[in-house]
Amino acid sequence: MATKRLLTDETGQRIAGALEEIALGGAGSEASLDAAVIAMIDGTNTTRVFKAWYERAAIIAGSSATRWGLLCKFARLISEAWEDKTYTLKSALASISGDPTMTPMDELALKTVPGQLAIETDSASPDDWTVEDPMTWYIRANALSLADGTMNITAIEGIDDDFDITGEDAPVWTFALALFIKEWSDASYDYISFKTAAAEGYAADAGDVDPNGNKRDLTWHPTFPGGLNSQGALTSGANRAPYIFKSANDGITAARLMDAYEGLWTDCDSRWLLRMWQLRHWNLENSGIAEGCTNYNFDYTPALAETNVTRVLLTAAQAANLIVGSCVMLSTSSRGGTTVVIAKIASKEEVTISETSYTAINLDTTTAFTTTTSQHLCTVAYFSGATEALPGHADGCFGGTLTDGKGPLRVAGVECLDGAYSLGLDPLYNCTAGSDGNKFDYAVYECKDSEKQAGSITSDYENTGITFTDMPKSWQYVKKFVRTTKGILFPEVIGGSSTTYVKSAVLGTASTGVRSPWRFGTLYSGALAGLACELGYGAPSGSFWGGRPRLGGAGKKRG
């Protein structure tokens, strides 16, 4: 495994030197090296210790070393370093209050402030405890799913020179420590608590249990929304065109061109991301704090026809609403008809033609096209990787503000709320008639094997016993989710609002049949959307511009 050393700062060199001395100590050096890591981890230096440890651990392991094995080993070390710490949050019972704020308890209360948030224009990462704390630390890597529910890690960011942020040959995944979790309630509050090591009442999340029922050391999630590589396989990588107008069924076919064991985004992923937001930012959900792309809905006709161009002319007032770096589609009807081009906005410039002023929307494409004044230039989901503009490992939004709803959100190393729903096939819902024509009943089924995900409720889908009777066929804000040890995120109580409880809404089906979850919202969902949002009427075969299949990974092969 060819690696590179990036420890150029003074602290990093001291860490490397200390570990080098231990590693050269002869007999027992592996145990000594591990002990040194456990002693050194202090919540501010996890990345530097990892880089120093990794090189020496790979040498000790010899030819049997794999990136997967080494990363799992480091996860066990930082878990042990942090085993005496408990991070707990409490929030008001939904039956008592709609206040979405969460109060930190135990060692989490010592942080004094929640994780910091950044925007594109920030020049440096905020002083943020979440970046290096073992509970919230992450590292990105290229990896392919394997039949046993583990990953073939082909390159680690910051370690391997051939790490590929575009995910061409292997998708980019965000790897983090799989935590132990406990949830409970008393007369006034709900509690959620996190630990790195086993303790009474704490258990692994459903998405962090391997096919044999053992807790995994690591949890991993696709870093970027879905896009295709040059071979037409669904990948997770930066600077990929949005994979839209495709159904979840299309997505699973494309995912398995990458590898046979791949699956799509699951409720395990959604629930993990929502919990990571809570752990890092002490609020039930992101709306009103860091919106993501939920309010960027524009549709304009070209102001002047042109031939053999890579731009679209608009009025200055129209162009002012469009963001350089966002994605637009030019087509014969509003986000439909015949597509002329889908591309990022490369720049905007003022031009004068026949004494009339326009603003040219220059597109990032080398293929020229013809514009007419009857076409439509519409915003659509972003190219993946927009949040790479954020500094370091900071959470936050692409664009000028956190709350304007114009650009994607990054949470815990995962880019989301990019302007399209994330489509998956786990769980599936069997929707049947309710008490009247405006209501429908839901029965929830889950598939624990990414390799077996399908567009219908096959024998590989288990009935979870989770149901909802008389879900209205309209948007309903969620007050409370079902508390379950299964890999499900599903409403138990509705009737909230855009500023209370979990602040997101669910849209019930308008007909009977099999339905699949569409998560997060679109660029025009506004206050309905967020990390807890779900469009619950989409069929696995359904497709439109606002849906984007997304990888899930072999981590969803679970016991």
N, C-alpha and C positions, 0 to 999 in steps of 0.2 A: 504494500500500500504506500504509494508515493505521497508524502506529506510535505507541508511547508511550515516553518516556524514564524509566528507573527508576534512573538513576545519581545517587543523593542522598548517598552516603557520600563522604568526603573523597578516598579513593583513587580511587574511580570518577570523580569530577570532575576529578582530575588527569589520568587517562587520557583522558577525553573532551576535555579542553583541549588535550592534546598532539596528539591525532589531529585535532582541529578545525584547529589551526594548520597541520598538514601538508596537510590536505585543501584548505585555502584557498590553498595555495602555487602554484596555477596549473599550468603545464605539468609533466607528470610526476607530478601529485599522486596518481594511483592507485598508481603504483609506490612512491611515498614512503609512502603510507598503508599499503600491504602490508608494506613494510620495517619500519615502526614497530611493526606488530602482531608480526611475527616477533621483533623485538628485545625487546618488552615481555613476551611470554609467559614466565612463570617457574615455572609449576606451581601457583601459588596464586591466579591472577587471571584464569583463562580466561573465566569468565562475564562479568566486568566489562569485559574487553577486547572481548569479542564484542558486548556491547550498545553500547559506544562506537563500535566499528568499523562495526556494521551500519547505523546511521543514515546515516553519511557515505558508506559504500560504496553504499547505495541511491541517494543523491543523484547520485553520480558515474556510476552505471550508467544512470540516467535511466529513461525509459519502458520500456526493454527488461528492467528488473530483475525477477526472480522470486525468491521466497523460496527455492525449491529451488536456483537458481543461486548465490545469495548464501551459503547454508549450505554448499554444496559448496566455494565459494571459501574460506570461513573454514576448512573442514576442511583444505584444501591448505596454508593458512598455518600452522596449528598443527602440521601434519605436518612442515613445513620447520623450524619452530622447535625441534622435538624430534627431528630426523632423526639426530642423533649419539648418541641414547640407545638402549640395549638393555636390555630387562627379561626376565630369564630365570629359570625355576624348574626345579629338579631334584627328582625323586622316585625312590624305590627301584624297581628292576625288579620286576615282579610275580613273577618266578621266584625272587627272592631274599628279598623281605620284603613284608609286607602293610601296612607303616607308611604311612598316608595323608597324612602331613605333607609339605609341599614346602618346599624351601630356596631363598630368593631369592638371585639372583646378579646380576652386572653392576650397573648403576645401581639396579636394584630393591632390592639389598641395602642401599643407602644410606637407604631408607625407615625402617629399624630396626624397625618394627612393621607388621603387616598392617593392612588397612583396618578401621576401627572399625565396630561394630554397635550399633544402637539398638533400643529398644522404645518402645511407644506412650507411656509415661509420661515419657520423656525430654523435657525442656523446650527443649533446644537441640541442634543438630547436634554430634556429637563432633568433636574436632580431627582431621580425617581427610584424608590426602593424596589419597584417591581422588576427592574431590569436584571438584577443579580441575585435576588432572593431565591433560594432553592424551590420554594413553593410556586414561584411564578416565572422562573428562568426557562428559557427555551433556546433551542439551536435548530438551524434549518439544514436539510440535507436532501440530496437526490436519492430516491429509493424506489424499488419495485416490489409489489406485493408477492408473497410466497404462499404456497399451498397450506403451510402449517400455521398461518396467521401471523407470521413475523415478516420482517422486511429485509430485502437485500439492499443495504445501503451502499451506494456506489460512490458517493462523494459527500463530504461534510463541509459546510461553509466555514471558512477560516482555518481549515485544516488541509484540505485537498485543493491543489491548483486547478483541477478540472471540474470543480463544482460549477454547475450550469444553472443560473437563475431562470433561464427560459424553459427548463424542463423538457427539452427536445427528446432525449433518450430515456430519461427517468424523471418522473414528476418531482416537484419540490414539496417537501413535507415539513411541517413544524413539529419537532419532537420536544416533549416536556416530561417532567416527572409525573407518573400516575399517582394521584393522591388517594388517601383514605378519607372517606366522607361520612358524616353523621348528620341526620336531619331529625328534628323533634319539635314539639310545641309545648307550651304551658298555657296558662289561662289567658295570657295577653300577647304572647309573642311566638313567632316561628324562629327557629335557629338552624343555621347550617354551619358546620365546623369541618375544618380540614387539618389533616396530619400527614406527615410523610411516612410514618411507620404505623404498624398495627396497634390498635388499642381497643379496649372494650367498647362495644357499640359502634365502632367505625368499620366500614366495609368499602371494598373497591366498587367503583361505578360499574354498571353493566357493560359499558364500552371498554373497560380496562381489564376484562377477564378473558383469558385465552380459551381456546376450544376445549381444553381439559379442565376448566374451572378454576385455574390458578390466576392470581392477580399478576398482571404485567408490571414490569419495572417502568415502562414508558407508555405514554399515550401520544398519538400523532394524528395530525389533521392536515388536509391540503392547504398549503399556504395561500394559494390563489384560486379565484373562480375558474370555471371550466373554459378551456380553449383547446383547439386542435394543434397537434404538431404537424410536421411536414408530411407525415405518412397518414394523416387523418385519424390518429388516435387521440382520445381525450386525455389531456394532461393538466398538470398544475404548474404553471410557469408564467413569468413576467412577460409583458408585451405580446400577449396573445389576443387576437380578435375575439370579441364576445361570441360564444357558441350559443346563438339564439335561433329562434324559429325551429327548435328541436325539442322533442319530447323526452321524458325520462327513458322511454323505451329506446329511442335513438341514442341516448346518452350511454346506456349500459352496453349497447353494441360497440360504440366507439371506445368505451373504457376498456373493453376486453381485447381491443387491438393493441393496447399497451401491455397487458398481461392477462392471463386467463383467470386470475383470482381477484380481480378488481371489482369493486362495487361503487355505488353512488352514495352521496351525502345521506346521512341518517339522523334520526332523532338523537342518537348518542352524541353525534357531533354538535348538533344545535344545543343540547342541554349542557355539554361541556363548555361551549363558548359563552352561553348565558351565565354559567357559574363562574367562569373566569372573569367576566365583566364584573360580577358582584364581588368577587374576592379582591379584585384590583381597584374597583372604583366605588364600592360601598353604596350601591343603589340597585334596586331590583332589575332595572333595565336601562338602556342607553338613551332613550328618547329625551330630548330637552337638554342633553349633556353633550353628546357627540352623535349627531344624527345619521351620518352616512348619506348616501345618494337617494333621497326620498322626495325631493322637491325641485327637480330639474327637467321639467316637461315642456319642451318647445317644439313647434311645428311651423315652419315657414316655407313659402314658395319663393324660388329665386326671383330676384328683382330684375334680372336681365339675362336673356339666353346667351350662351356662349358655346363655341365648338372647340374640341381638342384642348381641354383645360384640366387642371387638377384643383380647381377652386369653385366656389359658389358665391355669387354676389348677392348681398343682402343690404337692406337699409342699415344705417348706423345704429338706429334704435334697436333693431332686431339683433344685430351682431353683438351688441353690448351684453346680451343675455347669455351668450355662448362662451364657454370656458376653453382656453387653449389647454390641450391635453385630454379633453373629454372626447367622446365618440359620437359621431352622427351617421345617419344613413340617408342617402339620396335615393328616392324611389318614386314610382309613378302614382302612388297614393300614400296616405299617412301611415307610415310604418307597415306598408303592405304593397300589393301589386308586384311590379317588376323592380328588383333592386338594381340600381345603377352602381352604387359603391357604398361600402361601410368602411369608415376610416377615422383615425384620430384627427382632431384639429391641430395642425402643426403651428399655425400662426394666424394673426389677423392683421390686415393692413388697409389703409384708406387708399382708394383709387378713384380717378375721375375719368369717365368715358362720355364723350360728346357733351362735355360741360356739366354732367350730372355726377354727383358724388355717391359712391357706394363703399361698403366695407367688404373686402374679399376674405372669405373663409378659406384659407389655404389648407388642403388636406394632405395628410402624410401618405401619399400613394404615388407610384411611378406610372400608373396606368391612366391615361387621359380619357376623358368622357365628354359627353355633350349635355348641357343643361337646357331646360326649357322652363318657361314661367308657369307651367302647369304641374311641375314636379313638386315633391315635398322634401325638405331637408329637416329631419327630425333627430332629436337627441335619443340615444339608446344607451344600453349598458356600457360601462367603461371597458376599454382594453384592460386586461389584468396587469397588475403591477403599479397602478397609480400611486398606491401608498408607499412605494419605494422612495417617494419624494420626502417622506417623513424622516427625521433624524434618527439614526441608530435603531434601537428596538422599541422606540416610543409607541404607545397607543395614540390614536388620533385620526384625523380626517384629512384627505386631500383637499386642497383649496384654501380659501382665505379665512374661513371661520369654522368653528366646530358645529355650529347650530344652524347654518343656512340651508342644509340639506342638499348641497350641490356636488359633493364628492364622496368617494368610498371611505369606509371606516376600517381601521385595523385594530384588532383586539387580540392580545396574547399571541402575536405573530401571525394571525390569520386575517386576510383581507376579505371583507364581506360588505353587505349593503352597497353593492356596486351598481345598482340600477336595474337589476333583474332578480326575480325569485331564484333561489337555489333549489334545483329539482332533484329528488331522490326517490328511492323505491322501498325504503324501510323507515317507518312502517307503511302498511297499506290499510285502507279503511273499507269495510263493507257497509255501504250506506243503504238504508232501507227506509220505507215510508214512515213518517211520524204520525202525530195525532191529526194533522191537517196538511194541506198541500203546501204550506209555507214552512214546514218543519220536517227534519229528517233525523233518523237515529244512526249513530255511529258505533261500530264494533271494531276494535283496533287489533291488528295482527302484526307481528314482528318476524323478521327473518334474521337469524343469528349467523348466517354464513354469507359473506359478500359474494361468494362464487355462485350462490343459488338465488340471488335477487332476480325478480321477474316482474312482469307487468300485470300479473294476475295472482290471486291468492291461492298458491299451490300448497301441496303438503309440507313444503319447507317453511311455510309461514305458520307460526303458532298463535292461537287465540290468547291474547293477554288477559282477557277478562275485563279490560278497561272499555267502558262504554259512555256514550252521552245520548240521552233521550231528548228528542225535540230540539235539536240544534236549528236555530232560525237560518233561513237562506239569505242572510244579510250580514254585514259586518257587525261584530259584537266584540267589545273590549273585554279582555280577560282579567278577572279578579284573582284567580288562583288556579294553579296547575295541579293535576293529580300527583300526589306523592307516591312514588313507586320505586322499587329496586330494579324494575325492568328498564330497557333502553328506550323509554317513551317520554315525550314532552307533549302533553295533551291537556286541554282545559278541563277543569272540574267545575268552576263557577265563572259565569260571565256577568256582564253588567257594570264594568268599570268605565274608565275614561282615558283620554290621551295623556293625562297628567297624574293619574292615580293608579295604585296597584302596580301591575307589570307594564302598563302603558302601551301595550300592543293589542292588536285585534286579530280575530279569527273570522274568516268568511266561510260560512256553511254552504254545503252543496245545494243545488237547486233541482237535483234529480237523483234517482237511485243508481247504484252501481259501485264499482271499485274506484276508489279515489286515493291519491298519493299526496304527501305533504309538499307544498311549495313554500319556502321559507324566506323571511326577512323583508319582502316587499319590493316594489319597483320604484323607478325614478319619479313616478307621479302618485305614490301612495300617501305622501304627506304624513299626517299625524297618526295614520293607521299603522304605519310600519315600525319596525325595530327588531331587535334580536329575538323577541318573543312572538313575532308576527307569523301568521300562517294563513295561506289561502288553501282552504280545505275542500275546494270543489274540483280541483284539477285531476283529470284522469291520467294514468300513466302514458296514454297515447296522445294526450293533449299537448299542443305546441302553439306558441305565438312569440312575438318579439320580446315579451317581458319574462320569459322563462329561460333558464340557463342550467342544464345538467352540470353537476359538479362531482368530482371524485370523493370517495369515502375511504378506500384503502382496506388492506387485509386486517387491519386492527378491528374491523367489524365482524371478523370471524371470531365468535365469542361463545363461551360456555354459558 
